């Protein structure tokens, strides 16, 4: 008779997770590192008991905000190339609901995230229990049903024995490079404490192999034929290149066949910025070099990318006559996009196999000096951007549409000369070659995709698939946990910092030396630009005092160093390039987390460079400027591909 062990549901979950491993290219890695929790009545005495009595080798971490701890777990998994995870657990109701955004962020970015949202009583005996959401149309509906559209696998454990199939299914999704994302396992709080005699074999060590399936020969020949027929192909390097660890293979491919490449937000730093065929970011937030080459390309080779609107400039960027599209992707759904000629397979294995075919055919692109000239032009622009300094209240910033009060008022309020582009150039110059930069939604990802250069593979950590403002602070902890011997620098706008900075407490608790740079431009600068470049006034995007109807008074002065000081962080106030440089150098000597309050002149972010973004806007308006912007949108929509 099979040997069994009597455990509660929660105890069995912990024991199972502590024995999961992954293996990629012969290297075995323990998959589950820790458990991140915010205990409430839904999990404190169920899962809490299991983690208190026998956590095995798993660390237990205490979060401050459920969404924030999910961001930490996502960043950790991403920086570990999806080979390690930190499960997150929260109490019933609002605690669990706070993890929905984290799950969506993970799923959009194809990052493994395992969450255990506590649930109401399976028995329904105490209904309605504290924090229970009641729906009169179904007593089976709970808050946790909200996880269904944002996860790759969803389950609710109604009986203790169900975790055996549920957890194996969870591992199937979490370790699948083609279709990973968030997994939510709802835990009714009474079931957490119920027991079952589990087979001992359920807790054996499991090694989940992350394999490299190569595209079938027919598909390889199909995409090779498209490339061979082209003279000026271009590659888009997506996040799939990064997670396949295919950066060097793609670099060699580009060099051998003379093919330049642009990078998505997810793909940036998969390849080295110094590579002669690297054009930098592509699309809406791309460089002039990438976008210039893209417009004339006759074959676009998309490797490991979702082909989002920011990458393709809302399907407007590629203007070449009869331009063809080729995709290499391990996910069939993404491979079919753009009506492309596809090859479904691992990026590294498939590019290697494709190179053999092109080599046998003696293929070489027809580029002469175009790539070098585009790169040189962009390098000159980078030099200009890094040298921009605010000269006073009459300073003319990069972004022209603005409230005429904003720049002089901000300069007068803080006495600052620091611009966003100069601050990023200074940061890049002060960082070491093994350091990592982190950011998420707002104007900073736009600037970084254009101006940032790094040769560290994975040294550019930006969440832009879901563009989730508030990701940054939690992510700084996750990256530091993944690479404790390297410095990380998190750049976050003041609006994103205000949205979610609660994990500063966890950073200090975990004794992690992170570096948080708050770019204070007094508002949602990116969205203010979006409004005003489309003919709308500056409404509710700058941090101004209200007049009783809308926020249109004076700018609100804020000292972010006080927040850092409250947590015991080392803080710096920076209002010039010199002050920022000195602060960054001093921070290298510190052993505690550092917070930098950068007073960055509004409207000094990067802009343009030959792209367009399709946004929904008013097609009827009393405003002449709105009507003019609408005409421009309609013209670009007419020029863009329809699917």
MARVOTI-532773 format. One record per residue (C-alpha): z, x, y. Coordinates in pm, whole numbers, padded with zeros to 5 digits. Layout:
N
SITE       Z       X       Y
SITE       Z       X       Y
...
This chain:
643
SITE       Z       X       Y
SITE   00000   00000   00000
SITE  -00089   00130   00348
SITE   00200   00283   00540
SITE   00305   00100   00853
SITE   00523   00160   01156
SITE   00708  -00115   01343
SITE   00648  -00096   01719
SITE   00632  -00327   02014
SITE   00290  -00389   02166
SITE   00370  -00161   02460
SITE   00509   00115   02235
SITE   00194   00101   02023
SITE  -00031   00130   02330
SITE   00150   00442   02450
SITE   00145   00602   02106
SITE  -00225   00526   02061
SITE  -00327   00666   02400
SITE  -00136   00987   02340
SITE  -00366   01067   02046
SITE  -00709   01022   02208
SITE  -00941   01321   02264
SITE  -01300   01377   02367
SITE  -01538   01651   02260
SITE  -01844   01761   02458
SITE  -02059   02061   02367
SITE  -01797   02165   02112
SITE  -01510   02168   02364
SITE  -01222   01937   02275
SITE  -01012   01787   02556
SITE  -00708   01562   02551
SITE  -00836   01241   02709
SITE  -00519   01077   02845
SITE  -00304   01285   03077
SITE  -00041   01052   03219
SITE   00056   00693   03300
SITE   00051   00578   03662
SITE   00273   00277   03728
SITE   00437   00058   03985
SITE   00699  -00129   03789
SITE   00767  -00496   03856
SITE   00914  -00769   03642
SITE   00586  -00803   03451
SITE   00599  -00454   03298
SITE   00937  -00295   03378
SITE   01114  -00397   03058
SITE   00807  -00407   02832
SITE   00575  -00116   02906
SITE   00858   00045   03101
SITE   01076   00059   02793
SITE   00796   00221   02592
SITE   00738   00492   02852
SITE   01110   00552   02890
SITE   01196   00570   02519
SITE   00900   00771   02385
SITE   00613   00863   02621
SITE   00500   01141   02385
SITE   00319   01408   02584
SITE   00217   01163   02858
SITE   00353   01217   03207
SITE   00485   00915   03395
SITE   00384   00888   03761
SITE   00515   00650   04025
SITE   00262   00500   04262
SITE   00315   00342   04604
SITE   00020   00102   04614
SITE  -00168  -00024   04310
SITE  -00512   00025   04464
SITE  -00410   00372   04580
SITE  -00297   00481   04234
SITE  -00630   00359   04092
SITE  -00808   00576   04348
SITE  -00604   00874   04231
SITE  -00697   00802   03870
SITE  -01067   00762   03958
SITE  -01075   01089   04152
SITE  -00895   01268   03870
SITE  -01143   01144   03610
SITE  -01440   01226   03833
SITE  -01320   01578   03906
SITE  -01259   01628   03532
SITE  -01624   01531   03470
SITE  -01504   01207   03306
SITE  -01331   01395   03024
SITE  -00975   01300   03125
SITE  -00816   00978   03249
SITE  -00489   00847   03390
SITE  -00426   00482   03291
SITE  -00271   00259   03558
SITE  -00032  -00031   03505
SITE   00097  -00293   03747
SITE   00312  -00601   03747
SITE   00193  -00960   03725
SITE   00025  -01133   04020
SITE  -00021  -00939   04347
SITE   00047  -00601   04189
SITE  -00228  -00649   03936
SITE  -00463  -00807   04189
SITE  -00433  -00492   04400
SITE  -00611  -00303   04121
SITE  -00927  -00516   04137
SITE  -01084  -00304   04414
SITE  -01005   00013   04218
SITE  -01179  -00130   03912
SITE  -01486  -00222   04113
SITE  -01497   00127   04261
SITE  -01479   00285   03915
SITE  -01742   00056   03765
SITE  -01993   00104   04047
SITE  -01954   00482   04020
SITE  -01951   00486   03636
SITE  -01610   00651   03627
SITE  -01370   00571   03339
SITE  -01061   00384   03460
SITE  -00816   00211   03226
SITE  -00582  -00047   03379
SITE  -00311  -00262   03227
SITE  -00248  -00558   03457
SITE   00062  -00748   03350
SITE   00004  -01116   03279
SITE   00198  -01440   03258
SITE   00379  -01549   02940
SITE   00149  -01610   02644
SITE   00402  -01867   02522
SITE   00390  -02048   02860
SITE   00759  -02136   02810
SITE   00880  -02039   03161
SITE   00565  -02151   03346
SITE   00518  -02114   03632
SITE   00674  -01771   03611
SITE   00741  -01570   03928
SITE   00410  -01458   04086
SITE   00201  -01678   03856
SITE  -00127  -01815   03984
SITE  -00168  -02173   03860
SITE  -00502  -02350   03822
SITE  -00487  -02719   03735
SITE  -00828  -02702   03567
SITE  -00711  -02450   03307
SITE  -00367  -02319   03212
SITE  -00541  -02020   03055
SITE  -00659  -01893   03395
SITE  -00447  -01621   03555
SITE  -00489  -01365   03831
SITE  -00626  -01123   03574
SITE  -00944  -01327   03530
SITE  -01045  -01168   03862
SITE  -01103  -00843   03673
SITE  -01389  -00982   03466
SITE  -01676  -00920   03712
SITE  -01558  -00570   03807
SITE  -01498  -00420   03462
SITE  -01715  -00297   03177
SITE  -01468  -00433   02922
SITE  -01199  -00699   02969
SITE  -00941  -00829   02727
SITE  -00611  -01014   02719
SITE  -00361  -00940   02443
SITE  -00215  -01267   02311
SITE  -00075  -01121   01988
SITE   00057  -00768   01917
SITE  -00202  -00696   01646
SITE  -00488  -00754   01889
SITE  -00437  -00418   02053
SITE  -00595  -00243   01754
SITE  -00941  -00385   01820
SITE  -00887  -00399   02197
SITE  -00791  -00033   02237
SITE  -01073   00090   02014
SITE  -01317  -00115   02221
SITE  -01163   00028   02536
SITE  -01220   00383   02411
SITE  -01580   00294   02323
SITE  -01649   00206   02687
SITE  -01436   00474   02852
SITE  -01606   00756   02659
SITE  -01961   00622   02685
SITE  -02154   00841   02935
SITE  -02427   00577   02973
SITE  -02211   00274   03045
SITE  -01858   00378   03135
SITE  -01654   00218   03409
SITE  -01333   00021   03441
SITE  -01152  -00136   03146
SITE  -00882  -00399   03200
SITE  -00641  -00497   02924
SITE  -00420  -00785   03034
SITE  -00066  -00769   02898
SITE   00128  -01097   02890
SITE   00482  -00989   02959
SITE   00636  -01155   02653
SITE   00376  -01001   02420
SITE   00453  -00652   02554
SITE   00791  -00668   02383
SITE   00686  -00840   02061
SITE   00651  -00619   01754
SITE   00410  -00571   01467
SITE   00395  -00347   01161
SITE   00098  -00133   01258
SITE  -00096   00079   01008
SITE  -00008   00445   01066
SITE  -00379   00526   01058
SITE  -00421   00343   01389
SITE  -00228   00625   01557
SITE  -00416   00914   01404
SITE  -00581   01168   01630
SITE  -00922   01037   01738
SITE  -01193   01259   01880
SITE  -01462   01068   02070
SITE  -01781   01271   02086
SITE  -01975   01274   02412
SITE  -02323   01346   02284
SITE  -02655   01444   02442
SITE  -02926   01208   02317
SITE  -03267   01335   02422
SITE  -03542   01091   02519
SITE  -03791   01012   02244
SITE  -04109   01219   02233
SITE  -04331   00932   02348
SITE  -04127   00885   02665
SITE  -04121   01258   02730
SITE  -04497   01270   02708
SITE  -04525   00965   02937
SITE  -04322   01120   03217
SITE  -04485   01461   03168
SITE  -04826   01301   03220
SITE  -04713   01150   03551
SITE  -04578   01483   03675
SITE  -04882   01680   03564
SITE  -05105   01437   03756
SITE  -04906   01503   04076
SITE  -04944   01779   04332
SITE  -04631   01726   04540
SITE  -04354   01591   04321
SITE  -03993   01568   04432
SITE  -03671   01535   04232
SITE  -03372   01318   04324
SITE  -03054   01468   04178
SITE  -02806   01189   04100
SITE  -02454   01175   03963
SITE  -02588   01178   03608
SITE  -02685   01542   03661
SITE  -02329   01622   03758
SITE  -02164   01451   03460
SITE  -02420   01593   03218
SITE  -02332   01940   03352
SITE  -02706   01980   03401
SITE  -02706   02146   03744
SITE  -02823   02487   03630
SITE  -03089   02337   03402
SITE  -03227   02131   03692
SITE  -03223   02434   03923
SITE  -03421   02638   03672
SITE  -03662   02349   03620
SITE  -03727   02320   03994
SITE  -03778   02694   04035
SITE  -04013   02727   03739
SITE  -04237   02438   03840
SITE  -04201   02463   04217
SITE  -04041   02120   04266
SITE  -03798   02060   04556
SITE  -03497   01832   04515
SITE  -03287   01604   04733
SITE  -02936   01493   04646
SITE  -02759   01157   04632
SITE  -02393   01131   04732
SITE  -02297   01129   04364
SITE  -02531   01414   04276
SITE  -02448   01650   04561
SITE  -02290   01975   04436
SITE  -02429   01927   04084
SITE  -02672   02196   04198
SITE  -02603   02482   04436
SITE  -02676   02424   04804
SITE  -02810   02778   04831
SITE  -03090   02711   04581
SITE  -03431   02772   04744
SITE  -03556   02427   04643
SITE  -03245   02235   04758
SITE  -03326   02010   05054
SITE  -02979   01852   05082
SITE  -02898   01484   05100
SITE  -03176   01227   05080
SITE  -03224   00881   05230
SITE  -03034   00695   05500
SITE  -02779   00973   05533
SITE  -03018   01248   05431
SITE  -03145   01563   05599
SITE  -03471   01589   05788
SITE  -03587   01832   05518
SITE  -03535   01588   05229
SITE  -03675   01288   05409
SITE  -03979   01474   05538
SITE  -04076   01598   05192
SITE  -03996   01255   05039
SITE  -04240   01072   05265
SITE  -04532   01283   05142
SITE  -04429   01311   04776
SITE  -04680   01173   04525
SITE  -04433   01164   04236
SITE  -04061   01093   04265
SITE  -03855   01214   03968
SITE  -03517   01036   03975
SITE  -03263   01205   03746
SITE  -02933   01029   03679
SITE  -02937   00805   03986
SITE  -02895   00432   04049
SITE  -03159   00448   04326
SITE  -02936   00269   04574
SITE  -03055   00153   04915
SITE  -02905   00458   05085
SITE  -03094   00689   04850
SITE  -03430   00513   04890
SITE  -03386   00408   05253
SITE  -03402   00047   05134
SITE  -03722   00128   04940
SITE  -03894   00240   05263
SITE  -03867   00618   05238
SITE  -04145   00705   04995
SITE  -04462   00648   05197
SITE  -04708   00853   04994
SITE  -05025   00671   04895
SITE  -05012   00573   04526
SITE  -04676   00746   04487
SITE  -04551   00730   04128
SITE  -04192   00704   04006
SITE  -04037   00871   03704
SITE  -03679   00818   03588
SITE  -03460   01021   03355
SITE  -03141   00830   03287
SITE  -02907   00775   02992
SITE  -02865   00413   03102
SITE  -03166   00190   03025
SITE  -03081  -00050   03306
SITE  -03107   00221   03570
SITE  -03405   00383   03399
SITE  -03610   00066   03443
SITE  -03562   00055   03820
SITE  -03856   00099   04059
SITE  -04088  -00006   03776
SITE  -04078   00360   03684
SITE  -04219   00550   03390
SITE  -03893   00617   03212
SITE  -03728   00856   02972
SITE  -03390   00734   02846
SITE  -03163   01021   02754
SITE  -02906   01275   02863
SITE  -03011   01459   03180
SITE  -02957   01811   03051
SITE  -03119   01759   02713
SITE  -03410   01556   02848
SITE  -03494   01792   03136
SITE  -03487   02083   02891
SITE  -03729   01904   02659
SITE  -03953   01803   02950
SITE  -03972   02163   03068
SITE  -04116   02267   02734
SITE  -04405   02020   02773
SITE  -04479   02119   03134
SITE  -04459   02487   03043
SITE  -04708   02442   02762
SITE  -04945   02270   03007
SITE  -04905   02549   03263
SITE  -04795   02304   03532
SITE  -04706   02416   03886
SITE  -04674   02204   04199
SITE  -04918   02250   04489
SITE  -04654   02316   04756
SITE  -04719   02620   04973
SITE  -04490   02665   05274
SITE  -04381   02302   05321
SITE  -04042   02333   05151
SITE  -03942   02657   05324
SITE  -04051   02524   05662
SITE  -03859   02198   05619
SITE  -03547   02391   05517
SITE  -03575   02630   05811
SITE  -03611   02340   06053
SITE  -03301   02176   05909
SITE  -03099   02498   05918
SITE  -03175   02528   06290
SITE  -03054   02169   06339
SITE  -02732   02246   06148
SITE  -02668   02537   06382
SITE  -02714   02308   06681
SITE  -02488   02037   06541
SITE  -02208   02282   06465
SITE  -02212   02413   06821
SITE  -02179   02082   07008
SITE  -01869   02080   07231
SITE  -01756   01801   07460
SITE  -01774   01928   07818
SITE  -01576   01654   07988
SITE  -01573   01285   08078
SITE  -01945   01287   08160
SITE  -02037   01434   07820
SITE  -02348   01284   07659
SITE  -02287   01239   07282
SITE  -02540   01219   06997
SITE  -02518   00840   06959
SITE  -02655   00672   07270
SITE  -02573   00298   07226
SITE  -02206   00268   07328
SITE  -01952   00106   07551
SITE  -01978   00318   07869
SITE  -01598   00328   07891
SITE  -01538   00484   07552
SITE  -01619   00856   07582
SITE  -01463   00920   07926
SITE  -01159   00710   07839
SITE  -01103   00893   07509
SITE  -01150   01239   07666
SITE  -00912   01149   07946
SITE  -00652   01008   07705
SITE  -00640   01311   07474
SITE  -00788   01599   07672
SITE  -01008   01686   07376
SITE  -01334   01879   07344
SITE  -01368   01844   06968
SITE  -01681   01676   06826
SITE  -01724   01549   06472
SITE  -02013   01779   06385
SITE  -01833   02086   06522
SITE  -01515   01993   06335
SITE  -01705   01971   06004
SITE  -01882   02302   06071
SITE  -01546   02465   06144
SITE  -01393   02323   05828
SITE  -01683   02445   05618
SITE  -01655   02794   05767
SITE  -01281   02813   05696
SITE  -01288   02682   05339
SITE  -01307   02912   05040
SITE  -01593   02912   04788
SITE  -01381   02737   04523
SITE  -01244   02464   04750
SITE  -01341   02096   04737
SITE  -01412   01848   05015
SITE  -01330   01477   04973
SITE  -01420   01163   05166
SITE  -01534   00802   05124
SITE  -01660   00516   05346
SITE  -01745   00541   05714
SITE  -01943   00795   05916
SITE  -01792   01099   05747
SITE  -01990   01061   05420
SITE  -02304   01025   05633
SITE  -02232   01349   05813
SITE  -02117   01535   05504
SITE  -02423   01447   05297
SITE  -02631   01600   05574
SITE  -02433   01901   05691
SITE  -02224   02007   05392
SITE  -02320   02305   05180
SITE  -02137   02434   04874
SITE  -02222   02639   04568
SITE  -01919   02516   04377
SITE  -02032   02271   04112
SITE  -01834   01955   04177
SITE  -01711   02092   04510
SITE  -01837   01783   04695
SITE  -01626   01480   04602
SITE  -01744   01171   04789
SITE  -01705   00806   04687
SITE  -02003   00622   04831
SITE  -02119   00400   04547
SITE  -01870   00132   04656
SITE  -01812   00296   04996
SITE  -01444   00218   04960
SITE  -01249   00303   05275
SITE  -00894   00391   05177
SITE  -01008   00589   04871
SITE  -00947   00922   05039
SITE  -00569   00975   05030
SITE  -00527   00875   04667
SITE  -00832   01084   04580
SITE  -00679   01394   04737
SITE  -00396   01374   04483
SITE  -00633   01311   04192
SITE  -00854   01609   04277
SITE  -00554   01835   04326
SITE  -00416   01731   03987
SITE  -00752   01806   03825
SITE  -00783   02147   03994
SITE  -00432   02259   04090
SITE  -00534   02619   04163
SITE  -00798   02525   04422
SITE  -00754   02395   04775
SITE  -00886   02048   04850
SITE  -00965   01917   05197
SITE  -00976   01541   05248
SITE  -01154   01420   05559
SITE  -01075   01060   05649
SITE  -01143   00850   05956
SITE  -00854   00699   06145
SITE  -00957   00351   06032
SITE  -00970   00453   05664
SITE  -00636   00630   05702
SITE  -00476   00318   05848
SITE  -00618   00107   05565
SITE  -00443   00294   05284
SITE  -00226   00603   05327
SITE   00063   00497   05102
SITE  -00002   00765   04839
SITE   00118   01028   05085
SITE   00455   00947   04935
SITE   00327   01017   04584
SITE   00165   01342   04697
SITE   00501   01465   04824
SITE   00682   01332   04517
SITE   00444   01516   04286
SITE   00481   01834   04498
SITE   00106   01873   04543
SITE  -00026   02083   04830
SITE  -00312   01876   04966
SITE  -00487   01895   05305
SITE  -00553   01566   05490
SITE  -00774   01580   05801
SITE  -00761   01255   06001
SITE  -01068   01224   06224
SITE  -00937   01002   06505
SITE  -01219   00851   06711
SITE  -01023   00535   06790
SITE  -01193   00291   06557
SITE  -01456   00204   06303
SITE  -01715   00435   06458
SITE  -01979   00390   06187
SITE  -01980   00011   06215
SITE  -01966   00026   06593
SITE  -02291   00224   06571
SITE  -02439  -00036   06337
SITE  -02353  -00314   06579
SITE  -02481  -00148   06890
SITE  -02801  -00002   06744
SITE  -02892  -00357   06644
SITE  -02850  -00498   06992
SITE  -02497  -00633   06951
SITE  -02208  -00551   07183
SITE  -01906  -00344   07085
SITE  -01695  -00611   06918
SITE  -01378  -00548   06713
SITE  -01479  -00201   06595
SITE  -01293   00012   06849
SITE  -00913   00024   06855
SITE  -00849  -00149   07187
SITE  -00571  -00373   07308
SITE  -00653  -00743   07301
SITE  -00708  -00958   07607
SITE  -00589  -01259   07408
SITE  -00934  -01347   07276
SITE  -01071  -01020   07140
SITE  -00981  -00649   07140
SITE  -01158  -00531   07455
SITE  -00882  -00371   07663
SITE  -00781  -00004   07684
SITE  -00806   00228   07385
SITE  -00490   00252   07174
SITE  -00334   00597   07163
SITE  -00201   00702   06824
SITE  -00019   01014   06702
SITE  -00093   01055   06332
SITE   00115   01372   06303
SITE   00428   01153   06319
SITE   00327   00982   05995
SITE   00287   01316   05820
SITE   00618   01440   05960
SITE   00793   01130   05828
SITE   00696   01233   05476
SITE   00788   01599   05528
SITE   00433   01728   05558
SITE   00328   02023   05772
SITE   00128   01874   06060
SITE  -00121   01996   06319
SITE  -00268   01836   06631
SITE  -00622   01962   06696
SITE  -00822   01896   07014
SITE  -01062   02191   07010
SITE  -01255   02407   06764
SITE  -01013   02691   06829
SITE  -00705   02477   06756
SITE  -00865   02345   06437
SITE  -00961   02693   06319
SITE  -00610   02826   06382
SITE  -00455   02526   06207
SITE  -00676   02564   05900
SITE  -00594   02932   05868
SITE  -00220   02865   05907
SITE  -00234   02586   05648
SITE  -00343   02836   05384
SITE   00005   02989   05409
SITE   00184   02659   05351
SITE   00325   02536   05022
SITE   00362   02169   05120
SITE   00095   01913   05192
SITE  -00065   01940   05536
SITE  -00189   01671   05772
SITE  -00427   01747   06058
SITE  -00470   01499   06344
SITE  -00816   01571   06487
SITE  -00892   01401   06819
SITE  -01267   01369   06772
SITE  -01479   01242   07060
SITE  -01642   00910   06965
SITE  -02017   00892   06904
SITE  -02044   01258   06797
SITE  -02148   01196   06436
SITE  -02498   01272   06301
SITE  -02776   01018   06323
SITE  -03136   00949   06222
SITE  -03358   01210   06055
SITE  -03642   00989   05948
SITE  -03475   00712   05750
SITE  -03416   00338   05783
SITE  -03161   00095   05646
SITE  -03226  -00273   05583
SITE  -02941  -00489   05710
SITE  -02914  -00864   05740
SITE  -02917  -00961   06105
SITE  -02973  -01259   06333
SITE  -03339  -01361   06356
SITE  -03259  -01606   06635
SITE  -03052  -01494   06932
SITE  -03009  -01544   07304
SITE  -02986  -01164   07338
SITE  -03311  -00979   07412
SITE  -03171  -00661   07254
SITE  -03093  -00847   06930
SITE  -03440  -00999   06922
SITE  -03595  -00655   06974
SITE  -03386  -00507   06691
SITE  -03484  -00798   06466
SITE  -03853  -00724   06526
SITE  -03795  -00363   06423
SITE  -03619  -00475   06104
SITE  -03904  -00710   06016
SITE  -04160  -00433   06070
SITE  -03976  -00195   05839
SITE  -03929  -00466   05576
SITE  -04304  -00518   05577
SITE  -04357  -00144   05518
SITE  -04101  -00115   05236
SITE  -04168  -00161   04865
SITE  -04092  -00512   04743
SITE  -03920  -00410   04420
